[in-house]
Amino acid sequence: MESAQTELNLYGLVFSDKETKLTELEKKVFDLIPLGKENAVTGSYIATTLKISKRHVIELVRRLRLKYCDIGSTTSNGYYRFKNPQEYAEYRSKAEKEQSRRNEVIKAMRLTPMARKITAEMNQTVKQKTKRKK
C-alpha cells in the first residue's frame, strides 16, 4: 500500500504529517488525477481507464479526500490536484458555499407538509405506546 503525503505548510501553518495508507485502487485513481485545475480529468475518463464504474470513482475520490488528499473538482471538467494555495482556497470556498446551500434545503425540508405528517404520526405512535405501558 502506498502512503499519501499529508503535510501542508501554508502561510507558516504546519499540519500533521501523519501517513495515510492508500489502497492499490485509491493509489491508481490518485495517480490519474493531474496537477492543476486546467488539466482536470473527468470521472468517466478515470472509470474507463481503470475499468470501474463512475460511481466507484466518485466514492474513491471521496475516500481519498477523507484521507487528506488534496483533490479538487469542477462541475464540467472533473478532478484535479491543487497546484497552489489559490486553487485550494477557491475549491474550499465553493465547497463551503455548496454545503451551506444544502443545509438550507435540509432545514426547510424539516418544515414541509410531509415532515409535519411524519412528526404527527411519530407523536401519535409515542402517545399510544405510553398509554399501553400504563
Residue pairs with C-beta under 8 A, 6 or more apart in sequence:
1 21
1 22
1 23
1 24
1 27
2 21
2 22
2 24
2 27
3 19
3 20
3 21
3 22
4 19
4 20
4 22
4 30
4 64
4 67
4 68
4 69
5 17
6 15
6 16
6 17
6 18
6 19
6 20
6 67
6 68
7 14
7 15
7 16
7 17
8 14
8 15
8 70
9 15
10 85
10 88
11 85
18 68
20 67
20 68
20 69
21 67
22 30
22 64
22 67
25 50
25 52
25 60
26 60
26 63
26 64
26 67
28 50
29 46
29 50
29 57
29 60
29 61
29 64
30 64
30 69
30 71
32 41
32 45
32 46
32 49
32 50
33 41
33 46
33 61
33 71
33 79
33 80
33 81
34 40
34 41
34 80
34 81
35 80
35 81
35 82
35 83
36 80
36 81
36 83
36 87
37 72
37 74
37 77
37 80
37 83
37 87
38 80
39 80
40 72
40 73
40 74
40 77
40 78
40 79
40 80
41 77
41 78
41 79
41 80
42 77
42 78
42 79
43 54
43 57
43 58
43 61
43 78
43 79
44 54
45 78
46 57
46 78
46 79
47 53
47 54
47 56
47 57
50 57
61 71
61 73
61 79
64 71
65 71
69 81
70 81
70 82
70 88
71 79
71 80
71 81
71 82
72 79
72 80
72 81
72 82
72 87
72 88
72 90
72 91
73 79
73 80
73 91
74 80
80 87
82 88
82 91
109 115
